[in-house]
């Protein structure tokens, strides 16, 4: 009897002790949603040491308590495709619910320099792939600058200008030099091999396979902007998707195809059927899209090599300068395409009908392709929640959260163990959390005002630190941390 009483007292003490435990931050009474487990209940969340340590119905005490009644508490959104890495872009990303924004499509020219420049200066988590385009440009004697400069598009120089480094095929010796350069960038912390094939049209099919083979050897994914766009053969969207799926199949490398809505345009659903088929046969192929009808790139890149109008199905007037709204003419295009100055340009080549079919597709995750000059930099994630969940009813809230958090986290898990701790609202996961009002969250950025912040994100927590508080950015906090690949992790362990 005494033993039973002792055990009951011990259990009561443990329960009371746990309830009285002090957390650094408590999010109280919100609708807690986790796309992996399907949890969708009112809960309290306790955070300590940058981690979610408790999710419970029980009352929790904390140094700071956020009252989230009537609000959604979800994993912070992960943007795998974010070019704008400047502080202004980070601010609008945070107000759009993003806790991690990675430059994975093409990557930066200097991984080590990029990581060092952002250390201790970032609102949100960051990282990059190793750039095939930059490695190729260096081997061809036209290296890109690795310095983080704020060009018109708000991005460092990641795209080579159209010329021999983009248009000429590489010799076998040059291909080996490109491989070695990429190996060094992966050792510096690159999360994947990034390839912008439409910007390096001279890259042969064999060069592509060799880069995929390198990624497979390092057990890392390839992120790629495919080679071409349009319906005309050869060089159709379908052919371009088939090329990279074939490279994945023959090498074993995991593949992520960026902005399939932008690369495939009117053939987007056909291209998605190729991704479905590859996955049904065991290939690790994933893709993404953004909810806008216009894309954006640099006007002096190889994307605008002769034949671009036929491939994209547009004319000069469909190209618009983001800072002035000027629709280009042939004369203005020729002047800017031939210039050495980097200039962003909007490309109106898609339709709302296509975008509305792509975004709800179950295999499509959300990524912004964000940079200053385009509203997707500030509004992508809130736009999906406002339009496709609340207004059009094409997605459930849980499905939208899955596309914006869990799916990118699962892909990121192929690059770094840190990815397995993100995109989930679970005990022991990283405390990267968005708290928003599902009734009011909305994008406000437009093509005329592309940096207008979204509304409806009430709180954003990055690594346990509040960076958006009651809808406003907290000044002078920089909790963002680098996500690095296994090459960097291994080198740090050896030191």
C-alpha positions in Angstrom: 0.0 0.0 0.0 2.8 2.4 0.9 4.5 1.5 -2.3 1.4 2.3 -4.3 1.0 5.7 -2.5 4.6 6.5 -3.2 4.2 5.7 -6.9 1.1 7.9 -7.1 2.8 10.8 -5.4 5.8 10.4 -7.7 3.6 10.5 -10.8 1.7 13.6 -9.4 5.0 15.3 -8.7 6.3 14.6 -12.2 3.1 15.9 -13.8 3.1 19.0 -11.6 6.8 19.6 -12.3 6.3 19.3 -16.0 3.4 21.7 -16.0 5.4 24.2 -14.0 8.4 23.9 -16.3 9.5 27.3 -17.6 9.8 27.6 -21.4 11.6 30.4 -23.3 8.6 30.8 -25.5 5.0 29.5 -25.3 2.5 29.7 -28.2 -0.8 29.2 -26.4 -4.2 28.1 -27.7 -3.6 28.2 -31.4 -4.8 25.8 -34.1 -1.7 23.6 -34.3 -1.3 22.0 -37.7 1.4 19.5 -38.7 1.3 18.2 -42.3 3.3 15.0 -41.5 1.2 13.6 -38.7 -2.0 15.3 -39.7 -2.4 16.9 -36.3 -5.0 19.7 -36.4 -6.1 20.6 -32.9 -5.9 23.4 -30.4 -2.7 22.9 -28.5 0.0 24.8 -26.6 3.5 24.8 -27.9 6.6 25.1 -25.6 9.9 26.2 -27.1 13.4 25.9 -25.5 17.0 25.9 -26.9 15.8 26.6 -30.5 13.6 23.5 -30.5 9.9 22.6 -30.1 10.0 20.7 -26.8 6.4 20.3 -25.9 3.0 20.2 -27.7 0.1 19.6 -25.3 -3.4 20.5 -24.2 -2.0 21.3 -20.8 -1.2 24.8 -19.7 2.5 25.8 -20.1 4.4 28.7 -18.6 7.1 30.6 -20.4 9.2 33.8 -20.2 7.1 35.0 -23.2 3.6 33.7 -24.0 2.0 34.3 -27.4 -1.8 34.1 -27.3 -2.7 32.5 -30.6 -6.4 31.8 -30.1 -8.1 31.9 -33.5 -4.8 31.7 -35.4 -3.1 28.9 -37.2 0.2 27.6 -35.8 2.2 25.8 -38.6 5.7 24.9 -39.6 7.5 27.9 -41.1 7.5 27.9 -44.9 10.5 26.7 -46.8 11.4 28.4 -50.1 13.8 26.2 -52.0 14.1 28.8 -54.8 14.9 32.3 -53.6 17.4 34.5 -55.4 17.0 37.7 -53.4 19.3 37.2 -50.5 19.5 40.8 -49.4 18.0 42.1 -46.1 15.1 43.8 -47.9 14.1 40.5 -49.5 14.4 38.7 -46.2 12.0 41.2 -44.5 9.3 40.6 -47.1 9.9 36.8 -47.0 9.4 36.8 -43.2 6.1 38.7 -43.5 5.1 36.0 -46.0 5.7 33.3 -43.5 9.0 32.0 -44.7 11.6 30.9 -42.2 14.1 29.3 -44.6 14.9 30.7 -48.1 17.5 28.9 -50.2 19.2 29.7 -53.5 18.9 26.2 -55.0 18.0 26.6 -58.6 21.4 27.7 -59.9 23.4 28.5 -56.8 26.0 31.2 -56.2 29.5 31.4 -57.7 31.3 31.2 -54.3 29.6 29.1 -51.6 32.1 29.9 -48.9 31.9 33.6 -49.5 28.1 33.6 -49.6 27.8 31.7 -46.3 30.4 34.0 -44.6 28.7 37.2 -45.9 25.4 36.2 -44.4 26.6 34.8 -41.1 25.0 36.6 -38.2 23.2 39.0 -40.6 20.2 37.0 -41.7 16.6 37.2 -40.5 15.8 33.7 -41.8 17.7 30.5 -42.6 19.7 30.4 -45.8 21.9 28.1 -48.0 22.8 27.4 -51.6 23.6 24.8 -54.2 26.9 24.7 -56.0 26.6 26.4 -59.3 27.3 24.5 -62.5 26.8 27.8 -64.5 29.4 29.6 -62.4 31.9 26.6 -62.6 31.4 26.5 -66.4 32.0 30.3 -66.8 35.2 30.1 -64.7 36.5 27.2 -66.8 35.7 29.2 -70.0 37.6 32.2 -68.6 34.7 34.4 -67.9 34.2 34.0 -64.1 31.2 35.4 -62.3 31.6 37.6 -59.3 31.0 35.9 -56.0 30.5 39.2 -54.2 27.0 39.8 -52.9 26.0 43.0 -54.8 22.6 44.4 -55.0 21.8 44.5 -58.7 18.5 45.7 -60.0 17.0 42.2 -59.4 18.3 42.2 -55.8 20.5 39.2 -56.4 24.2 38.5 -56.8 25.6 37.7 -60.2 24.5 34.1 -60.7 23.8 34.1 -64.5 26.6 34.3 -67.1 26.0 36.7 -69.9 25.3 35.2 -73.3 28.6 34.3 -75.0 31.2 31.6 -75.4 30.9 30.5 -71.8 27.2 29.8 -72.3 26.9 28.8 -75.9 30.0 26.7 -76.7 30.3 22.9 -75.9 32.9 22.0 -73.3 35.7 19.5 -74.2 36.2 16.4 -72.1 39.0 18.2 -70.3 36.9 21.2 -69.6 34.1 18.9 -68.3 36.5 17.4 -65.8 37.6 20.9 -64.7 34.0 21.9 -64.2 33.5 18.7 -62.1 36.5 19.6 -59.9 35.2 23.1 -59.4 31.8 21.8 -58.3 33.4 19.3 -55.9 35.2 22.2 -54.2 31.9 24.1 -53.9 30.2 21.1 -52.5 33.0 20.7 -50.0 32.4 24.4 -49.0 28.8 23.6 -48.0 26.8 23.4 -51.2 23.5 21.6 -50.7 23.2 20.3 -54.2 24.3 20.7 -57.8 22.4 23.6 -59.3 22.1 23.7 -63.1 20.5 26.4 -65.3 20.5 24.6 -68.6 18.5 27.2 -70.5 21.3 29.7 -69.5 24.1 27.3 -70.6 22.7 25.9 -73.9 26.2 24.9 -75.0 26.3 22.2 -72.3 26.1 18.8 -74.1 23.9 15.9 -73.0 27.1 14.2 -71.8 28.2 17.2 -69.8 24.8 17.1 -68.1 25.1 13.4 -67.3 28.6 13.9 -65.8 27.2 16.6 -63.5 24.4 14.3 -62.4 26.9 11.5 -61.9 28.9 13.8 -59.6 25.8 14.6 -57.6 24.9 10.9 -57.3 28.5 10.1 -56.1 28.0 12.7 -53.4 24.5 11.5 -52.6 23.1 14.9 -53.3 20.3 16.1 -55.5 20.4 18.1 -58.8 18.2 21.2 -59.0 17.7 22.2 -62.5 16.1 24.9 -64.8 15.6 22.7 -67.8 17.1 23.3 -71.2 14.2 24.7 -73.3 10.6 25.8 -73.4 7.8 25.4 -76.0 6.1 22.9 -78.2 8.3 22.9 -81.3 10.6 19.9 -81.7 13.5 19.6 -81.2 13.9 21.5 -78.0 10.3 21.3 -76.6 9.4 21.4 -73.0 8.6 17.7 -73.0 12.0 16.9 -74.5 13.7 19.1 -71.9 11.9 17.4 -69.0 12.7 14.0 -70.5 16.4 14.9 -70.7 16.8 15.5 -67.0 14.6 12.6 -66.0 16.8 10.4 -68.2 19.9 11.8 -66.5 18.4 11.0 -63.1 17.5 7.5 -64.2 21.0 6.6 -65.6 23.0 8.1 -62.7 20.8 7.6 -59.7 20.9 11.2 -58.7 17.8 12.7 -57.0 16.3 15.4 -59.2 14.3 18.6 -58.6 12.8 20.5 -61.5 12.3 24.1 -60.7 9.2 26.2 -61.7 7.6 23.6 -64.0 4.8 26.2 -64.7 7.4 28.6 -66.1 9.5 26.0 -68.0 6.5 24.1 -69.6 3.9 26.9 -69.9 1.0 25.5 -71.9 2.5 21.9 -71.7 2.7 22.0 -67.9 0.2 19.2 -67.3 2.0 17.0 -69.9 5.3 17.7 -68.2 3.8 16.9 -64.8 2.6 13.5 -66.2 6.3 12.8 -67.0 7.2 13.5 -63.3 4.3 11.3 -62.2 5.5 8.5 -64.5 9.1 8.8 -63.2 8.0 8.6 -59.6 5.8 5.7 -60.3 8.8 3.8 -61.4 10.9 4.6 -58.4 12.8 7.7 -59.4 13.2 10.5 -56.9 11.9 13.4 -59.1 10.2 16.4 -57.6 9.0 19.8 -58.8 7.7 23.2 -57.8 5.7 26.2 -59.1 4.8 29.8 -58.2 1.3 31.3 -58.5 2.0 34.1 -61.1 1.6 34.3 -64.9 4.8 36.2 -65.5 8.4 35.1 -64.9 11.5 37.2 -64.6 15.2 36.8 -65.6 18.1 38.9 -66.9 17.7 40.2 -70.3 21.3 39.7 -71.5 21.3 36.0 -70.6 21.4 33.1 -73.1 17.6 32.5 -72.5 17.2 35.3 -75.1 19.4 33.7 -77.7 17.9 33.7 -81.2 14.7 31.8 -81.4 13.4 32.8 -77.9 10.2 34.3 -79.3 9.2 31.1 -81.1 10.0 29.0 -78.0 8.2 31.2 -75.5 5.3 32.0 -77.9 5.6 35.8 -77.2 6.8 39.0 -78.7 8.9 42.0 -77.6 6.0 43.7 -76.1 5.5 40.8 -73.6 8.8 41.8 -72.0 8.4 44.5 -69.4 11.0 46.4 -67.3 10.0 46.0 -63.6 11.2 49.4 -62.5 9.3 51.5 -65.1 6.7 49.2 -66.6 8.1 49.8 -70.1 7.0 47.3 -72.7 10.0 46.6 -74.9 10.4 47.1 -78.7 12.9 45.3 -80.9 15.2 48.2 -80.8 15.1 48.5 -77.0 15.5 44.7 -76.6 18.5 44.6 -78.9 20.1 47.5 -77.0 19.6 45.8 -73.6 20.4 42.3 -74.6 23.7 43.4 -76.1 24.6 45.4 -73.0 27.1 44.3 -70.3 24.8 45.7 -67.7 22.7 43.2 -65.8 19.0 44.1 -66.1 16.0 42.2 -64.9 13.0 41.8 -67.2 9.4 40.4 -66.6 8.2 37.8 -69.1 4.5 37.5 -69.6 4.3 34.1 -71.2 1.8 32.1 -69.1 -2.0 32.1 -68.5 -4.0 32.0 -65.3 -5.7 28.8 -66.5 -2.4 27.0 -66.6 -1.3 28.3 -63.2 -4.6 27.3 -61.7 -4.1 23.7 -62.8 -0.5 23.4 -61.7 -0.7 24.8 -58.2 -3.2 22.3 -56.8 -1.4 19.3 -58.4 -0.4 16.9 -55.5 3.2 16.6 -56.7 3.8 20.3 -56.9 5.4 22.1 -54.0 5.4 25.9 -53.7 8.6 28.0 -54.3 8.8 31.6 -55.2 11.8 32.1 -57.6 11.9 35.4 -55.7 14.0 38.5 -56.4 13.3 42.2 -56.2 11.3 43.4 -59.2 8.7 40.6 -59.2 5.7 40.3 -56.7 6.5 36.7 -56.1 9.4 37.8 -53.9 7.0 39.2 -51.3 3.7 37.5 -51.9 4.0 33.9 -53.1 3.0 31.9 -50.0 0.3 34.3 -48.8 -1.1 34.3 -52.3 -1.5 30.5 -52.3 -3.3 30.7 -49.0 -5.5 33.6 -50.0 -6.4 32.4 -53.5 -6.2 28.7 -53.6 -7.4 27.9 -50.1 -9.7 30.7 -49.1 -11.1 32.1 -52.4 -11.0 29.4 -55.0 -11.2 26.4 -52.6 -8.8 24.4 -54.8 -6.6 23.3 -51.8 -7.4 22.4 -48.2 -5.4 24.4 -45.7 -3.5 21.3 -44.7 -2.6 20.5 -48.3 -1.3 24.0 -48.8 0.8 23.8 -45.7 2.2 20.5 -46.9 3.3 22.1 -50.2 4.9 25.0 -48.4 6.7 23.2 -45.5 6.8 19.4 -45.4 7.4 18.7 -49.1 10.4 21.1 -49.4 11.7 19.9 -46.1 11.6 16.3 -47.3 13.6 17.3 -50.4 16.0 19.3 -48.3 16.5 16.1 -46.2 18.4 14.7 -49.2 21.0 17.5 -48.8 21.4 17.9 -45.1 20.2 16.1 -41.9 19.0 19.6 -40.8 16.2 19.3 -43.3 14.7 16.5 -41.3 14.1 18.9 -38.4 12.3 21.5 -40.5 8.9 21.6 -42.1 7.2 19.8 -39.2 5.4 21.0 -36.1 6.4 18.3 -33.7 8.4 17.8 -30.5 12.1 17.9 -31.1 11.7 19.7 -34.5 13.4 23.1 -35.0 11.4 26.0 -33.7 10.7 27.5 -37.1 7.1 28.5 -36.8 4.5 30.7 -38.5 1.4 31.9 -36.8 -1.1 33.5 -39.1 -4.8 34.5 -39.5 -6.3 32.1 -42.1 -9.2 34.5 -42.6 -7.1 37.5 -43.5 -3.7 36.4 -44.8 -3.1 37.8 -48.2 -0.5 39.0 -50.7 -0.4 42.7 -51.5 2.6 42.8 -53.8 1.8 43.7 -57.5 3.9 44.2 -60.6 3.6 47.9 -60.0 4.5 47.5 -56.2 6.5 44.3 -56.1 7.9 44.7 -52.6 4.6 45.4 -50.8 4.6 43.1 -47.8 1.9 40.5 -47.3 -0.6 40.8 -44.4 -1.9 38.2 -42.0 1.3 36.7 -40.6 1.0 37.7 -36.9 4.1 36.0 -35.6 7.2 34.3 -37.1 9.7 32.3 -35.1 13.1 31.4 -36.4 15.1 29.0 -34.3 13.1 30.0 -31.2 13.5 33.7 -31.8 10.5 35.9 -32.6 11.2 37.9 -35.8 7.7 39.0 -36.6 5.7 40.2 -33.5 2.0 41.2 -33.8 2.5 41.6 -37.6 5.6 43.8 -37.4 9.2 43.0 -37.9 11.4 42.9 -34.8 14.4 45.2 -35.3 18.0 44.1 -34.9 17.5 40.3 -34.5 19.3 38.0 -36.9 18.6 34.4 -35.9 18.9 32.9 -39.4 21.4 30.1 -39.7 23.2 28.4 -42.6 22.1 25.0 -43.9 25.1 23.3 -45.3 25.7 20.1 -47.2 27.6 17.0 -45.9 30.9 18.2 -47.5 31.1 21.2 -45.1 29.8 19.1 -42.1 32.5 16.5 -42.7 35.3 19.1 -43.0 34.2 20.8 -39.7 34.1 17.4 -37.9 37.7 16.7 -39.1 39.0 20.0 -37.6 
